[in-house]
Amino acid sequence: MKRLPKFILSAAMVTAMATSFTAVKAATPPDTLVQAWQSDDIISLDPAEVFELSASEILGNTYERLIQYDITDVSKISGQAAESWTVSDDGKTYTFKLRPNRKFASGNPITAEDAVYSLQRAVALDKSPAFILGQFGLTKDNVKDKIKQTGPLELTIEVDKPYAPTLVLYCLGNSVASIVDKKLLVQNEKDSDYGYNWLKTHYAGSGPYIMRDWKANEVIVLERNPNYEKKTPLARVIFRHIKETASQRLLLEKGDIDVARSLNPEEIDAVAKNPDVKIQSAPKGTVYYLGLNQKNPNLAKPEVRQALKYLVDYAAIADTIMKYKGVVHQNFLPKGFLGATTTNPYKLDVAKAKELLAKAGLKDGFSVTMDTRSTAEITGIAQAMQSTFAQAGIKLEILPMDSKQALTKYRARQHDIYIGNWGSDYQDPNSNADTFAANDDNSDNAKAKPLAWRNAWDPGPLTAKTRAAVMERDAEKRAEMYKELQKAVLDDGPFVIFLQQTEVAAVRKNVQNFILGPSFSDNDVSQTKKN
Amino acid sequence: MVSAVTSRGGEHASALRSFLKRAAQFVVVLVTTLLGLIAVTFFIGRVVPIDPVIAIVGDRAPPQVYERARAELGLDKPLIEQFAIYVKKAVTGDFGNSVLTTNPVMTDIANVFPATLELATLGTIIGTLIGIPLGVLAAVRRGTLIDQVVRFLGLVGYSIPIFWLGLMGLLFFYAKLGWVAGPGRIDVTYSYLYTPVTGIVLIDTLLQGQMDAFWDAVSHVLLPACLLGYFSLAYISRMTRSFMLNELAQEYVIAARVKGLSEFRVIWRHALRNAAVPLITVIALSYANLLEGSVLTETVFAWPGLGQYITNSLQNADMNAVLGGTIVIGTVFVLLNLVSDLLYRLLDPRTR
């Protein structure tokens, strides 16, 4: 049978011919930054609706807000589209003056009319992030009276109570308060939807980049906005959705992408050895925690809650499973927030935990389940805890499940222990205090479902204290109040907070000024350049 | 004469009748298959302990936003009513909107399906062109080294996880040798040089004369297509071998040999032609399997196809998208069955 070798040979030749055309691969173009990330969470690019991490990063680079904060020190608040602002003596009226002679990417001028429209629109559409503005007493019905244009470049916002100004300003710096191009949206409006159906997949902003194209689960293309005053060094930034992290690594090392955003710890260890790649990281506003359901009679005992806090090997988790991805953190306010406490008093102490369990009448331990999302990292952490819990006689059964399923069960308060993470909705401490330390109604059919409620925990006086903290206009006093709240939750709360998330990116060495900020909307490519 | 004419007329009429009967049968099969699929998928989707509202509004949405979204989805209605509404709309071609992308489900599928079609078709072509000769060879050289090698290749292709092979393939042919391009369908540099018409990059670039883009697309599709090809080759070669062994033991083969026909003619013209009939079904099934979208291959190669779409929808409890995808796959299976049926008739006079 002579045919075989001939056949294989010819097949090999065809393959070689087909491939030789592309044997020479160029690096990414010098004026284009190509990033690989996982963006299957994006459902919309309308600022009034965006609540997902990936989409908020796109908004951060393509839209402007009235207010911004310094990403190296978030306590420094400054104007972005606003030139200046004042707060009335009664603390309820904010007046903003816009910077003059500015234009949207479309060429339309940026006026107070646009800013007013943008905020009214976000409240009226009432999508997921609308509560960030709505919490100031703004509703669909009153927003037209509360947010008003008072001059070509001047507007006022009236809130219902004399809140701490920092809270109001941080919320106005959130992506939901992005300024959109009214003229453009009115042109694309259908059935008075504020252009919502159009803006979901289009762009109407004034930021450093224009959102040029979005193909779901494939690619997002940003292009330089010629009307932006501080011209971006790069002509375009491309975000490719690459789900498989090993593929991201190959593309990065090969130079087909400039930044890989979703590598796991082993892959980061590996690419860190590549002389063409550098590793960048930044702490994020997300904490990892265990939620202990107080409906479980064992977990409801204060000694048990505390014992579990002594049964987590914090350092080992941060150094191995979550290497590069998190640092030990035990308070509910992430580092970088106003009033955040950074002392971490708990460490693995089996003897102490046993003592506490004995005090609770559970000398021989007990059995308990943990709802665990089946991702590699959460499962790994759960397994680490399983082994340390066992040292004190607590038999932890891990129930692996899909994340949405775990969440559904959690929101119905049917878990024993839930392992999860919480990312702040906006840069103010109230975002976390409101969920970890306050629970207005602990009944089963309560409307609001803060984390305290989900774990059936009535924080008692802490709720009132949380509410009082948002009214404190003296920033220092306010920070002190949050320190007290954190201490109370740390000592007695049903939360074992163990990590603060770190975001890590592997970046080609020739890329400069690629910035990872404290929140995802602060990940900034506006001044990124390539050598 | 007269009787002959009438009988011919009768033949036509009966042929037409049998055609109509078959067509009607086909429609009944299609409709019942799809209805069954919809019913099963729909009820499984409603039973899973996942709250689809969270998929839309997120975990943090205030109660009133949550309630409104729930009502918009119609989830406050009784299950049977929800099903009736769904079927009614589906009949008019409205499969609802995906909650994840907010597009109509069929628009989404029209976007992702060409990518899968491209990969699956190339994979099947490769698998068939290589798998059949290998299978024939193994059958003819039964028990020899060649047979063992083909068996080994087949087993490897069938049993090694495809994502692992994919990653190794990338590591070797892309990262080390640089023969092929990395994950993705086309390089970003080329991706805006052409306008998508069919959605199949190879065809679009070729039609618009963008040869650089075409060759780039070729180098992107080559590795995943070969991988899927290898996967289907494994199956096709095994089946070819067993069909061929069956044919080679038949008397007509002996007769042909006795007649002094060349071995080449006996094997490739006589035996293979008969073995080809059942092979059609094998190839069609393997094609249908690939058209379902091979999730793992699509994930490793960042290929935005049907497999990724449905998996992602499933993980997010996006039931409209899952239902739509299931219906498309069901239709693909039924249609491919029909095609293989027709080919059967073409190749095997006995079935006419």
Interface residues (C-beta under 8 A of the other chain):
Chain A: M1 R3 L4 F7 A11 T15 A18 T19 S20 F21 T22 A23 K25 A26 T28 P29 T32 V34 D40 I43 S44 F51 E52 D126 K127 S128 A130 F131 G134 K200 K215 A216 N217 E218 V219 I238 R240 H241 I242 K243 E244 A246 S247 L250 L251 E253 K254 D256 D402 S403 K404 Q405 L407 T408 K409 R411 D425 K447 A448 K449
Chain B: V48 P49 I50 D51 I54 A55 I56 V57 G58 D59 R60 A61 P62 P63 Q64 V65 R68 V99 L100 T101 T102 N103 D108 N111 I130 P133 L137 V140 R141 I146 F163 L167 L170 L171 F173 Y174 A175 G178 W179 V180 A181 G182 P183 G184 D187 V188 T189 S191 W215 D216 V218 S219 L222 T299 V300 F301 A302 P304 Q308 Y309 N312 Q315 N316 A317
